[in-house]
Amino acid sequence: MRWAKMGLIALAVAGLWAVAAQAAEEEWKPQGDGWTCLFNGKDFTGWKFVGGTNKFWKVEDGVLDNALEKGQHGCDIFTDQKFRNFQLHIEFKVPKSGNSGVYLRGRKEIQISDSYGKEKPGSGDCGGIYSKVAPSENAVKPAGEWNAYDITIVGDKITCALNGKTIHDGVEVKGCTGGALDGDDSKPGALMMQGNHTAVCYRNIWIKPLPEEEAK
């Protein structure tokens, strides 16, 4: 009887974790102090556009939506604020054959693309540090579904989880990737999202700057 009760307790705990995981997937919330929400879900407060002009980005129902259609050429979007060492949570989804990217400091791109089901993803597939390092596994969901990146960058080292799976663990990435805002990676830089290839959606963008002493 005692073992049966323990089994029931274990099942109950597992059920609670499943509910918690589902809730977390629906709406991620920061744990602990020091987090700042970069996107208010209402307008472009705190953001700028490469080239200064926006044609296709819009804000709708708490989503930053780049409503780019085939054959159109949009622009990248980046934050007013600049950061050096930080933790980042950002959620995204792309359409079929979608292509975008998240630029840490505006200079190191974590690729976003519709590469679901690809057996051996490369640096140009979702989760790759573009042109530098391939992800350790393909953890992206099918086109049209929401995904989540949890990224830490300290100096030249990047740790990245995609949908809860670690795909980069403290990999060292020196220098910038293609399409960077500028070429000096020794300074703090903006968070930038690529918007000149295809449609893409972002939401729930949170950042936690890391003090130099903590980063070390």
C-alpha positions, 0 to 999 in steps of 0.5 A: 500500500505504501509503495502504491501511495508513493506511486500515486504521489509521483504521478501527481508530481509529474502531472504538476510539472507537466501543467507547469511546463505547459503554462511556461510554454504559453507565457514565460515569466522571468525568475529573480531580479534584474530583468527588463522587458524590451518590448511592451507589446503595444508599440515601438517604444525603445526600438529603431530601424536600420536605415531609419524607415519602417515599412513592414514591422507592426505591433499586433496583439502583443506580437512584433510582426514583420509582415514581409511578403515574398519579393519585398525587402524590409529592414532590421530592428534594434534597441535604443539600449546597448548591452555587453554581458547579459541573459536574454529570453526571446520567442519567435516563429517563422513561416514556411521557408522563413529566415531571420536572426537575433544579433547579440550586441548587434554583431553576433547572429543566432540564426532563425530559420525554418529548418525543422526536421533537418538531421544535421543542422549547420551554422546557417540553420536555426540555432546556428551562430551564423557562419561560425558554429552549428547547433549541437542538435536541431531543436526548432519546431515546425514552421508557424509554431512559437519557439524560445531562445534562452541565451547568455553571452559573456565576453566572447562565450555564448550559451544558448538553449532552444526550446529548453535544449542546450545547443551551445554551451559556452562556445567561444565566438570571436568577431562579428558575423555577417550583417552586423550593425558595426564591426567593434565587438569590444563595446556594448551593442544593441539587440537586433532582429533581422527583418530583411529576408522573410516574415517573422514574429517576435514576442516576450523579449526580456533581458538581464544585464550581467554586472562585470563582476558577476560575468567574470 
